Amino acid sequence: MSVRTVALVHQAADLALVRVGAGLGETTVITIAAGTEAGEQLLAGARAAGAARTVRLWDDAMIATDYLGVAFTLAATVRAVMGDLAANPTLILCGDGGRGAVGPAVAERLSLPHLGEVVGASMMDERVVARRRSGTVVRLYAGKPPIVLCLAAAPSESAGAEAGAWTSAVGSTEVWTLGQAGLTSAELSYRKRFRPHASAGPTGAPRVFPDAPSLVARLLADGLLSGSS
């Protein structure tokens, strides 16, 4: 039995998700990215890896949003593109790199079960069988879709080159707006305040002592100088 799959692609290493999905059934790739040459190469690589459909969504509001805003957008796009996930059982694949926060957030938004650190998946009757590594042991988990699986595939050193080599892959990408996904920029812009920003950190002014005995007394009090020295 085959199953509809959706691969949420962000970088060249995520082409592994497309290959897993294509081995299970018809695969749709969804990405949030501006229309850059690198992005088009990535989606061409996804089509070459077996994707039957590629969808790219972009809005300038995505520049300032955080991981939760990205997850909201991906979840809404999955619903809009794929329709009823329960009536037409769908397997959603995403990467598990970085902090691994987006996949679980997508699953929560879609009210679906999810499993992380997955190293492979297959179909058995009407169930998805996921392989999850725990130390040196590989455990099997099975469930009926719709399900979200976060794959912990190791990045391939040739992934970037692979994506770049398929600029002429057959097919075209559907370009979606937030409105087509049922969202507005205002729904995402409030997440800007939660996006982490690096700070300069605390700075301290040097302390000046009036004389050497005062400095020695302070060093002794701080334990930086012993009384016998």
N, C-alpha and C positions, 0 to 999 in steps of 0.2 A: 504494500500500500504506500502511496506517496502522500505528501502533505504540502500545503502551501507554506512557503517560508519567506521571511523578511529578514534581510541582513542590514543592520544599522552600521554604515561604514563611515569612518572618520579619517583613516590614514591607509597607506599602502599595505601595512601589515594586516589590515582587516579584510584583504582579499581572501584570506584563509576562511573567513566566515562564508563568503560567497561560494567557495568550493564545497564546503560542508553542506550548505543549503541546497546547492544544485544537485548534490548526490541524493537528496531526500525528496525533492519535488521542484515545481516551478518556483523560481526565486525572484523576488523583487528587492532591489537595493534602494535604500533611502539614505540621503546624506544632507546635512546642513552645511552649506558652503557657498561662498560667493563664486561668481562665474569666472574663475581664473583658469589659466592654462593647466596648472597642476591639478585642479579639481576635475577638469574635463578628462585629463589623462587617467585619473583615478577611476572615473566612471567608465571610461573605455576599457580599462583593465578589468573592471567588474563584469562588463558584458562578455569580455573574452574568457573570464573565469566561469561563466555559465549563467549570469543573470539574464532573465527574460525581459526585465523591465527595470529602468533606472529613473529615480525621481530625485531632483535636487531642489531643496527649499532654501530661500534666503530672504532676509530682511535686515536692514541696518540695526534693528533693535537687538539682533543676536550678538552684536559686537560687545555690548556691555553686560549681557545677562550672565548668570552663573550656571553651574551644572544643573540646578533644578529647573531653571528656565529652558535649558537645552532638552532636558527630559520631558517637560511639559510639551514642548514643540514636537519632539519625536513621537510621543504617544498620540498626540492629536493627528499628526500626519499619518501614522500607521492606521488609525481608525478611518480617516478620510480615504486613504488609498485602498485599503483592504476590505472595508465594509464590516459586517458583523463577524467578529473573530470567533465566536462560538458556533454560529450557524455554518461557517466555512472554516473548520479548524485550521489554525495558523500557528506555526512555530516562529518565534522571533529570536534572532541571534544578534548578540552584540559582543563587543570586546570586553575584556576584564582587566585591561591594563590601567596604569595610573592608580588612582584611588579606588577604581571600580565602583563609583557611586552612581553613574548614569543608568546602567542597566537595571539595578534594583529600583531606582526612582521611576523608570519607565514602567516596570512591572507594577509598582504600587499605583501609578496613575491609571493603568489599564485594569486594575484589580485582578491581576493574574499571578499565579505562583511563579517563582523563579529559582534558578539554581546557578551558583557561581563556581568558578574554578573547574569548568567542564573542559575535557580534553578531546571529546568526540561524541557523535550522536548517530543513531540509526533508528529505523522504524521496525517495530515488531507488531504485526496485526494493526491495531488502531492506536498503539502507544508509541511514544517517543522514548527511546532508551538512551539515557545520557551516561557517559563514562566520566567519573570524577576522581581525580587522583588525591589521595590522602596519605602523604608521606610516600612510602614505597608500595602502597596498596591502591589498586584501582577498584572503585566501587561502582556498582550499576544502580541507576535510579530510573524508574519508568513511570510515565503518566500520560494521560490523554491531553492533546493540545486543546485550547491555546495555552502555551507555556513560553516563558522567556528563559533562554539559556545564555549565560555569559561565558564565553569561551576564553580560556587562558592560553591561547596559542602563543608560542614564542615568536617574536618578530623575525621575519626572514631577512637576511642581509641583502638579498636580491629583490626584495619587495618593491622598493622604489624604482629600480630599473625595470622590473616587470610591468609596473603600471605605465611607465613612460614608453614602453615598447609597443603599446597597443593603441596609439593615437588614432589609427585608422580602423579600429574594430567596428564591425557593422552595427548599426542601430543609432538611436538618438536618445537624449535625456529629456524627460519632462521637467520643465521648470515651474515650480509651484510658489505661490505667495502664502503669507500667513492667513489671508482671508480664505483661501481654498482649504486650508487645514482647520478653519473655524476659529481662528485666533486673531487678536489685534495686537498692535505694537504696545499699547498701554498695558495689556495683560502681562507683558514681559519686562517692560521698562522698570517696574518697581523692584525687580530682582537686582537691579544695578547696585543697590545699597548693600547687598549681601555678597557681591563679588569681592574676593580678597584682593587687597592692594598692599604691596610691600611698603613698609614704613621705614623711616631712617633710623628708628630706634632711639633710645634715650641717650642724651649727651650730658656730660658733666663738666663743670668748670673746675680748673685746677685750684686746689686749696693752698694758700700761701701762709706759712708759719712765720711768726715774727723773729724767731731765732732758732739756733740749732737745738738747745735743750727742749724746746717745745716740740720740735719734730721728733726727737728721740723718745720723748714721753708718749707721743701718739703711736709711734711704731711699736713700743713696748706694750701699749694697751691693746693694739690690734694683733699682737702675737707675731708680728713680722720681725721682731728683734728680741733676742734673748737677753736676759739680765747679765749673763756671764760673758757676752761678746764685747 
